[in-house]
Amino acid sequence: MAEIIQKDGTWVFDGDALRLTPGRDKNVGLLRRELGELLVPLGALAGISFEQGKKSGRLRLRLRDGADPLLLATGGRLTEPHDPYQLAVEPDRYGVAEYFVDEVRNALLLDQVPSGPVDAYLLPGPSVPRSVSAGDGVASFDGEAVRLEWRWQAEEAKSAAGPRTLPLTDIVAVQWRPSGGGANGHLRFTVRAAPNKVPPKFDPNAVELWGFKKDPLMALVAAAVQARLPHPTARPAPGDSRAADETAAPSPAPSPAAAPAAAPAAEDDHDALLRRLRELGELHRSGVLTDEEFTLAKQAVLKRM
């Protein structure tokens, strides 16, 4: 087991998963404190790194695309104080951080965890019910429907229409964006048959955010909804109401003449080993594997060939 305890939080790795617990330091972001402890399975990781600095270092986890509904809903735009996959490390714990990285990397290597995208959520997302007041509205989600209510600062186009209830079955996508670069942020829901054609300020399916303290908490509402939507790579099942919105025609089945012949099992094994060599090369180039780890892993694969 590997463990690192800091004011910013505590990370523990038991060989199968990482337990990320936010600290109680005043610099810990509101979103991290509200999200609480996270359990990240090893299979959800694409890599880990540690960066040293003069005053402090930083541990960073890189998750596989599509594994975490929070990262999907926020588009990876969570800033440092609120990002649960970063940990500030004090200089006297740099050695511990490097050991922690080595332990996780070795486990990724031994378990042959691929770094590519996944086709199902590997983290559950924030719990519900959840309600947040920020910007020009209040967004609430009980697991079945989103309710949007407007604060007095909202534009008349929104407040005049009154509160809105969006059943989960009508929601196609959800998006949270922070304020920055002179532009306001938003929490926006894309609803079936109602494309977003107006700015969030006037969109009755969006809450406009102005860069205040509670804005990041809206990301938790977005993630809770995202976790209960079909995974972006999943196709609607026959009979699902979402299937009616599929506009693309199904791909034609390949003709018998075009279908490749089945390869022998031995050839499949050889191809799998070649793919593994390519994956190891990518992990080495990206810094996930050290030179020594890459050499040992490559030798092991070559022996099997």
C-alpha angles and dihedrals in degrees: 000000000000124000137177122187120196139157087254092057147293127272121194126184119193098177095265104051144003120240111208116195120181117230127236095240115129090241093063108109123249093241093054092049092049094044091053125186118003127202110205116190116223090240090064093061126097094177150320132228141181124211121194122216137180095253101020142350132224135227113206131190120205113205126205114261111269096015098106124046090204092061091044094051094046097041090230091294099127109129124230100269091053103035107109091199095066127075126190111226125201117229094249089060098051091107091052091049092052091049089049091053092049092052094051093044092050090051091050089051097046093046090044091228109185118229096216128104124289130224097219137044112265094187123055099226126226120327123253152265093057132166130181132182115204139129113000098337155025119250120198130179126187098179095268107051142013118230120200120195125180129234122217091263093063121111116265090246088067103035093048091056091053129212119342130214117203115191112220089238089063095051115096100175142354129209135187121192128177126229115262145131092037092304127111121240128232150195106223133181121203108215125199113266091006109090119194104255100151133059116270088253089071101023110109089206094056139068114216115222125207103196099268130144099272097047094099091057088067085066088066091057089049092049093047090055093043091054090058097047121087112276110266091244094050121098118220114263118244109277093022110132088231089062090069089065094057105113099176116095116240114264112259116250113254116257118250090248091056096048112104119237117255112267121230116262092246091056090050090054091049092050091049091054091049089052089050090053090052091049091051090051091052092048090050094049092048092052097247090116125045121225091260094047091048093050093050093046093047091051091052091053093046090053090056090053 
